[in-house]
Amino acid sequence: MRLMTCLMLWALLAGCATEAPERPEELFWEVYRRQATQPVVHTRRERFDTPEAAVARRMVRVSDEIFDHRSGHHVGTSIEHWRGESVVRTRCVDGLRHGYLPSRKTWDGPEPSSLCQVSTRPLLGDGIIPGGLSDAQADAVVESLRGEHRFLTPLPPTPVDVGGKRYLRIPVRARPTEHDGTAWDMQHLLFALHDAGVDPRTYPFQPADDTGAGADLTYFVDPATLLPAFVHRQMLPSPGPVVRVEYVRPARLPADPLADVTPWALRW
């Protein structure tokens, strides 16, 4: 399987692929495995209620989340871009909430907050691929998602250039499938974690919104590492909410979680 992935990737980058590979989904599942075993996950996420709002970008809220699965440390920041001004609003550090006061350039708090508990915070990662799994757990999750809980259908990848850098663009259809008499879409991600021996009730991963209609996903993957760089999710039925996620690399916790008050935006 890994050999097929390498050969397919080489063909795409060399521009010599004359027809779609027999099983183009292999590349996506290799990407899935690699990201699922990353010990530190750092993502920035935007969400818009409609595609029109995503295009207009009048009010943009960015969630910047970092979690180290080895130590359990978490830093999460809420940022607003509105009417030409960009400000940091709040920051969660290991379960404590800090509020930023731009006029005084200081933090208030900290105070415990349920919104800062990483086990229930739905902003970490891209909502499709968990992080921090062992190789065996990642293989078991993929096996479940390609078997009993198959609701993701990867389509053939194509090379694209963004900002002078080449990526592999991988469309993925997420569509509801039946389990125990009920049609689920994103819920299958939790079933797959359970199949891998991971308790989805306490694991720091929240799946994307389960609309019952699925979503259209587009992954942009770094061909050198086969790790995702950016993900676009259009929820169904259309027109539904749009979510954009950028993976920040290298993923690592800041030495001082409160030092940087730069109101980051997604690069893409």
Stockholm file with secondary structure:
# STOCKHOLM 1.0

chainA/1-268         MRLMTCLMLWALLAGCATEAPERPEELFWEVYRRQATQPVVHTRRERFDTPEAAVARRMVRVSDEIFDHRSGHHVGTSIEHWRGESVVRTRCVDGLRHGYLPSRKTWDGPEPSSLCQVSTRPLLGDGIIPGGLSDAQADAVVESLRGEHRFLTPLPPTPVDVGGKRYLRIPVRARPTEHDGTAWDMQHLLFALHDAGVDPRTYPFQPADDTGAGADLTYFVDPATLLPAFVHRQMLPSPGPVVRVEYVRPARLPADPLADVTPWALRW
#=GR chainA/1-268 SS CHHHHHHHHHHHHHTCCCSCCSCTHHHHHHHHHHHHTCSEEEEEEEEESSHHHHHHCSEEEEEEEEEETTTCCEEEEEEEEETTEEEEEEEEETTEEEEEETTTTEEEEEEECGGGCTTTCTTSSCSSSCCSCCHHHHHHHHHHHTTTTCCEEECCCEEEEETTEEEEEEEEEECCEEETTEEESTHHHHHHHHHTTCCTTTSSCCCCCCCSSCEEEEEEEETTTTEEEEEEEEETTTTCCEEEEEECSSCCCCSSTTTCCCCCCCCC
#=GC SS_cons         CHHHHHHHHHHHHHTCCCSCCSCTHHHHHHHHHHHHTCSEEEEEEEEESSHHHHHHCSEEEEEEEEEETTTCCEEEEEEEEETTEEEEEEEEETTEEEEEETTTTEEEEEEECGGGCTTTCTTSSCSSSCCSCCHHHHHHHHHHHTTTTCCEEECCCEEEEETTEEEEEEEEEECCEEETTEEESTHHHHHHHHHTTCCTTTSSCCCCCCCSSCEEEEEEEETTTTEEEEEEEEETTTTCCEEEEEECSSCCCCSSTTTCCCCCCCCC
//
